Amino acid sequence: MLKTLIRLRNYLISGLLFWIPLILSIIVIKFFLEFINNLIPQKYLPEAVFNLDNTIPGSGIILVLLILLITGLLVTNILGRRLVTLWEKLINKIPGFRNIYKILKKVSDTVLNSSTESFRKAFLIQYPNKGIWVIAFQSGDYRGEAESIIGEETINLFIPTTPNPTSGFFVLIPKKDAFELDISVEDAFKLVISAGVVTPDSVKIKNQSDIKA
């Protein structure tokens, strides 16, 4: 009898583990699509433009994608780049707002620019004390006077918090103390966000020879 109850409990848990992530994913996607649709005036949505009777879930995404594509097409040609330059000059004349704009633009350029190394490598470092290991991500190549003060090559790292990786700590440490992991950034983020519950098949140092005995 006891074994049967344990087996039934395991079945229930297995069922929950299947349905909970699926249902939560659907809820999140539904919320995101509704948020986009509510953000855009109803008269500009496809169903309003084409006089459709029914509301199309997530139709606002189509409009957002079109705006992004058109904007990207415009800003990548000569005339568009000139307009962007004029726009940024105008923004730079607005006190307060210009500082926020500059910071956000720099962050977005760094994260989305595929030619940089930012957030494309995961590292293992000791923080906040020796013996405590955390996962960090390369966040840029700023060195400034830090290298001259530390006296050796440094690396910029961002240490995300769990379960919210959008907050965290920026550290600048000697490069020899940061060990690159042989896993994708996506897998490393999953490990951080899940607090170690979701783990990749293997977490190992990319160059084992870098570790000093």
N, C-alpha and C positions, 0 to 999 in steps of 0.2 A: 504493500500500500504506500509506504513511504517513498519507495523508488518510483512509483507511478506519479506521485505528487511532484517529486523533484523533476521527473521527465516533463511533466506538463508545465511546470514553472519555466524550465529551459526553453520549451516551445514558445511560451508567451514572451519571454525575453527576446528570443530570436525574431519573433514577429514584430516586436516593438522596434528592435534595432533596424529592421528593414523599412518599416513604415514611417518612423519619426523623421529620419533625414529627408525622405521623399516628400512628406507633407510640409515640413519646414521649408524645403527648397521651393516648393510650389507657392507657399505663402509669401516668401521673400520676393520671388519673381513677380507675383501678382501685385504686391505692394509697390514694387519698383515701376511696373508698367502703369498702374493707376496714378502714381505720383507724377510720372512724366505727362500723362494725359491731363491731369489737373493743373499742371504747371503751364501748359500751352492753352491759350484762349480757344474755346470750343469751335469758333467759326473757322479756325485755321486747320482743324483736324481733317484728315482725308474723308471721313464719312460726311462731314458738313460740306466740304468742297464739292463732293460728287453726289450730294443729296441722297445718301444712303439711309435707310430706315433704322438699321441696327448699329449700335456702337461696336467698333472693332477694338478688342482688347490690345493695348500696346500700340495703337496706330500712331501715337505721338512719336514713337521711336523712328518711324519712317521719316517723319518730318525732321527730326533731329539729325538723322543720318544724311538727309539731303542737304540740310544747312551746313553740316560739317564738310561734306564733299564739295559743295559750291564755294565755301569759305577757303578750303584748302586749295582749290583750283585758282581762286583769285589771288591769294597771298603768295603763291609760288611763281607768279609771272612778274615781269619788271614793274609794270604799273601797280600791281598789288603790293609789292614790296615797298614802293614809294609811299603808298597810302598808309601802310602799316607804320613806316617810319614817322610820317606826319602825325598819325594817331598817338604813337608813343611819346612824341614831343609834346603833344597836347596834354596827355596824361601826366607827364613829368612836371607840368606847371600847376597841378592841383595839389596843394599841401596836404599831407596826411595820407591821402589816397595813393599818391605816387609810390610811397614806401611799401605799402601793402602790395601794390601791383608788381613792383620790382621783385619782391621776395617770392610771390606766387609764380611769377613768370620764370624766375630762375629755377625754382623747384620743378615746375612742369617741364621746362626745357631739359633739365638734367635727367629726370626720370624717363621721359619719353624719347629722348635722343638715343638712337641705337648705336651711335658712334662712341658713346661714353661707357665707362665701366661701372657706373653707378647702379647699385641694386641688381647687379648681374653676377655677383659672387657672394657666397656665404662663408663666414669665418667662425672659428672657435677661439674664444679668448677667455682670459681669467678676469672676472669682474663681479662685484666691486673689490673683492679681495682674492689673493692667491689661493688656489684650491677650489674656487667656485667658478665653474665653466658655464659660459652662456654663448648663444648663437648671435652673431652680429652680421651686418651687411655693409659692404663698401658703399659709402655715400658720396664720394667725390675725391678730388685730388688736391684740395687746399692744404698748403703747408705753412706759408708765410714765415714768421719768425719762430714758429714752434720747433722746426727741425734744428735751428741753430741753438735753441734753448735746451732741447732734449739731447742734441749732439749726435743724432743718428736719423736714418730714414724713417719717416712716420707714415701712418695710414689713417684715413678718416673712416670711422665706422659708426653705424647706427644700430643701437640695441633696442629692438621693439619689446613692448610689454605684452603680457598674456592676460586675457584673450584679445585685447584690443591693440593690434600692431601699429595703429596710426599714432600712438603715443610711445615715448621711449626716451632714450638718452643718446646724445652725441658724444663720442669719445675720440680722442686723437692719441694713438699709442705707437710705440716703436713697431715697425713692420715685422721685426723678427719675433714679436710676441703674439702675432696673429697667424693662425693656422688655417689655410684655405681648405674648405670641406669639398669632398668629391661627390657632391649631390647638387641637384638643381636648386635654384632660388625658390621655386614653387614648393618643392618638397620641404625645404628649410622653413618656409613660412607656415606650412601645414603643421610642422612639428611644434613651432612656437605657439600658433593660435590654439591648437588643441591641447596645449600644456603637456605635450609628450604622449598623448593618447594615440594620435595618428603618426606613425613612424614609417620612414622609408625603409626599403629592404636592407640598405646598408648605409651607415653613417661613419665615414672614415676620413682621415686627413689625406689630402691630395698628394702631398709630398712627405712621406713619412720621415725622410732624411732631414726635414727641417726641424724635427723635434729633438731637442738636446736632452740627453740622459741626465 
